[in-house]
Amino acid sequence: MNQHSFPAMNALSSSPSIKFPPYKTNHLLLLPHSRSTLQSIALSRKLKLRIVCSASEHSQHAEPAKYQHSKKTKSVSDGEKGVDPVGFLTKLGISHKQFAHFLRERYKSLKDLKDEIYDRHANLQDLSSGFMFLGMHRHVEHRVDFMEWAPGARYCALIGDFNDWSPRENVAREGHLGHDDYGYWFIILEDKLKGGEKPEELYFQQYNYVDDYDKGDSGISIDEIFKRANDEYWEPGEDRFIKNRFEVPAKLYEELFGPNGPQTLEELEEIPDAETRYKAWKEQHKDDPSSVSYDVIDNGKEYDIFNVVIDPVTREKFKVKKPPIPYWLETRKGRKAWLKKYNPTIPHGSKYRVYFNTPDGPLERIPAWATYVQPDAEGKQGFAIHWEPPPEYAYKWKNTSPNVPKALKIYECHVGISGSEPKVSSFDYFREKVLPHVKEAGYNAIQLFGVVEHKDYFTLGYRVTNFFAVSSRYGTPEDFKRLVDEAHGLGLLVFLDIVHSYAAADEMVGLSSFDGSNDCYFHTGKRGHHKYWGTRMFKYGDQDVLHFLLSNLNWWVVEYRIDGFRFHSLSSMIYTHNGFASFTGDMEEFCNQYVDKDALLYLMLANEILHGLHPNIITIAEDATYYPGLCEPTSQGGLGFDYYVNLSASEMWSSFLQNVPDHEWSMNKIVSSLIDNRHYVNKMLLYAENHSQSISGGRSYAEILFGDTKEHGAGSKETLLRGCSLHKMIRFITFTMGGQAYLNFMGNEFGHPKRVEFPMPSNNLSFSLANRQWDFLEEEIHRDLFVFDKDLMGLDENEKLRTRSLPNVHHVNEATKVISYIRGPFLFICNFHPTDSYESYSVGVEEAGEYRIILNTDETKYGGQGIIKHDQYLQRTISRRIDGLRNCLEVPLPCRTAQVYKLSRILRI
């Protein structure tokens, strides 16, 4: 090792005012940069030295203050400001002692969990940033570092085409340098010197792998840099111990053993332990007042923590002294120097797996933190791909994320089925063909499912095998970055369906039995398997599993700039019965023995961390049981989500269309299903149909209503008119009565008449229905439906329909099948009757004036009959009390139509 040293590396010993008490230390590591006022310095595995005088510079990338932890506040007092574990119950007027007690206990468990986390992690940001060092990473010192968690393994090695798949080439070192007490394995892969090249003169020589040249390529020698650093950094006299580096050890040795101490190991007698030596020294110097200046304080911790107290002058000097980072950076060389001197130990594109030796024998696994994977390589065992593209091929971001709109219009997509051809489509196809369509249709966000790597295509991506990898069947990580960036450039937010409620049971590719044990990431026994789906259930009470899952969320935001997540199937993780139980709505069902408190704590932590680190992030909860407090702040007893999915609306529409005659549709059920919970209308994500209605043996509403349009002849006009009318009305009332988030599945905006069926053995692996037929837009009926949906989205964009106020449903008539409601200056009227039209239907309005139709589902450009003429678009109120409101509006109302009226002129009476 080169004997050069940087300034401040021996800063402690450079101060002549420091005295050492007589105890022996084995290792002393001084860091050149400190993140906090107290710098912890590791001496041995059970000893820490805390130097009060170390530098107090804070990191430039420090997280928000709420995510910085102080050991002084281990617990929160009962009077903690702004925190009420049962706050949302009080707000809603709910009184349930058992559930309130559960919420208080859960909040206490959350505080205890955070304290446990702080024992191992600096803060919550550190807990959720495991991707920065786990997995495969290029290190600045001409090497690649690999880190993996496998507590059940006895031996760990990397195998791949770069080392001929040998389990003896690149292995973890023995002892704690290669394997720690928590089960993390560490492997260093040194770059290989090219023939004729000499080893580095500087032991810690750094390289810039992005730029061709850096400061270290200037030709200045290392000796010159170090000399200038020492001359400029140290004040006169401070470099005494740099020039005489053995003075301090000699003085310490003399204090320990006297001026005539032993000179050889044979002369060295057995040394008493540190505590005995310290007490003897203390007794000897009890009358010396100067001994106070270097007293040692034992705080009684499990691991002894000592404070070395020094004089104030020295302390202030160290506070103002900044680390000599600029001098260090002057030695860094560029990419060309690296390529000239080294061959990468693992080139970009290399295939690799991790090899474990376990009690049950050797295993080969795809690393859990791999970022690019081929899960099924032509029927053979999958492998990870080292992704380190050269700078000229690495994608460079061009756009920033759009501002989050007050009302979300989400377009749900699957990349693989986005094309018209019977094959798996790519990220590039989606970016070029689908994104412009989404923008034209008037949506402001896309929600992608099936993007995270999964081995079995027919699972739609919901049985994830590799949580940090984009699916290689669609393209590369750079392709996905380009897709996200272009979506942002079009003003579209990008949400991701995230599946942390369970994982694929695949052992060769996924996480199941990852290290040979059955309880690495998952529960053992029956609890470790989904009751019906056979998937594996995460062990949320394990801190390393939390580390993995929370880091995974943060990874997608940091690496791919994802704007939000929809958390899939929360009921599978919240309950030990996976949500497959009868629910009566009793609050006891949300706090009994079947509730997994650890899963709830994970969701609370996930929302706290995501919203703390990324304030504009959107989180959406999909929970069929509507767990209380989904969208309430965690400080008020909630889980912290921004929106929750209303699943009952789509189930209602599907049931009506397939099982209930038109004249028996219940208007009250429509209203109750759409509004669901009036306290959280604005937190509700509503949809008429999503992918679930079209996939897994289901049928889209268009398929139910139209069948195959190409088979209809002239006599089917009435059938097409019914189908077109109901398709528009269902989407109209769902969109306008719902809250501030709406979702539509790809193709349903124009009434895609075919279901989706992924290739699987039951259909002979056919791709014939695993696509979207965009050419249907050329047909009149589908083009009309698309124009209507586009105008509906545009109306909301221009008039801010869904952000005005909550819908005031003032007219629901089962006999006439009419529903009417008001939002601000807008009146919405829907007539679901299959045959009855009304020339002058009376509905109430509060404000007297003139109302004009601004959207009519029956217009001919939308495939309607155009029964309401344009001279009937303007209507004036009558001073007559109706529907509990002061004025009346008499309007023409054809069957199976809906209209939006806007108050265009107020009349003062």
URHU-V385147 format. One line per field, one symbol per residue. ss: DSSP state (A for helix, B for strand, O for the rest). psi: psi as a letter, one per 20 degrees, with the letter a starting at -180 (. if undefined). A space follows every 10 residues. Layout:
ss=???
psi=???
This chain:
ss=OOOOOOOOOO OOOOOOOOOO OOOOOOOOOO OOOOOOOOBB BBBBOOBBBB BOOOOOOOOO OOOOAAABOO OOOOOOOOOO OOOOOOAAAA AAOOOOAAAA AAAAAAAAAA AAAAAAAAAA OOBAAAAOOA AAOOBBBBBO OOBBBBBBBO OOBBBBBBBB OOOOOOOOOB BOOOAAAOBO OOOBBBBBBB OBBOOOOOOO OOOOOOBOOO OOOOAAAAOO OAAAAAAAAA AAAOOOOOOA AAAOOOAAAA AAAAAAAOOO OOOOOOOOOO OOOAAAAAAA AAAAOOOOAA AAAAOBOOOO OOOBBBBBOO OAAAAAAAAA OOOOAAAAAO OOBOAAAAAA ABBOOOOOOO BBBBBBBBOO BBBBBOOOOO OOBBBBBOOB BBBBBOOOOO OOOOOOOOOO OOOOOOOBBB BBBOAAAOOO OOOOOOAAAA AAAAAAAAAA AOOOBBBBOO OBBOOOAAAO OOOOOBBBBB OOOOOOAAAA AAAAAAAAAO OOBBBBBBOO OOBOOOOOOO OOOOOOOOOO OBOOAAAABO OOOOOBOBOO OOAAAAAAAA AAAAAAAAAA OOOBBBBOOA AAAABOOOOO OOOOOOAAAA OOOOBOAAAA AAAAAAAAAA AAAOOOOBBB BOOOOOOOOO OOOAAAOOOO OOBBBOOAAA AAAAAAAAAO OAAAOOAAAA AAAAAOOAAA AAABBBOOOO AAAAOOOOOO AAAAAAOOAA AOOAAAAAAA AAAAAAAAAA AAAAAAAOOO BBBBBOOAAA OOOOOOOOOO AAAOOOOOOO OOOAAAAAOA AAAAAAAAAA AAAAAAAAAO AAAOOOOBBB BBBOOOOBBB BBBOOBBBBB BOOOOOOBBB BBBBBOOOBB BBBBBBOOOA AAOOOOOOOA AAOBBBOBOO OBOOBOBBBB BBBOOOBBBB BBBBBBOOO
psi=pqjqqqqihk hgiioiipqp rmqpqgqoop pipqirhpop opgahkpqpo ohjrqkpqqh kqrqhijppp ihmhqprhkp pjpoikghgg hikpoogghg hggghghghg ghghghgihh qhahghhjkh iiiqbpppqi llrppppqom hiqiqpqpqa iikkkpjifn qqqqaiiipa iijpqpppnp qpprpiqqrp hpglpqqoig qhqahijiip qhhgghghgh hhgqrphijg ighmijgghg gghhhgirhl rqirhhiorp prrhgggghg hghhkhjohi ihikqppojk rgppoqpopr qhghghghhi pqqlghgghi iprahhhghh hqpphnqpiq prrppqprhj rqqpqpphjq ipqnhnnlir prqqpoomqq hiipppqhqr prqpqhppnp opqoghjiri qmrprrgggg ghggghgggh ijqjqqopqj hqpqgohijj jinphohjpq piiiarhhgh ghggghghhj jpqoqpopnj irrqjphhhb iplgjirjkf irqrbhhjpq hhijrqpqni iphhgggggh hgghghgghj lqirqoopmh hhhhqhjkim rppiiphhij jaiipnhhhg hghggghggg hghnhjqppp pooiimppjg kqqhijjaij qhqqpoihgh hggggghhip qgijpohhhg ghhhheohhk gijppqqgqa hhhirlirqq hhhghhbohi ipahijhhgh ggggghgggg hghgghiabj pqqpqohihj lojqrpoqpr hhkkkqjhjl rpniihiiqg hhhghggghg hgghghghil gijfrqpnoi ooohgilppq qpocjppppp ojphhpqphn ppqqqgppap pppipoijqh ijjaikgoqh ijhpqqqpnp pqkjrhrqpo qpnqqlrqqp qpohpppp.
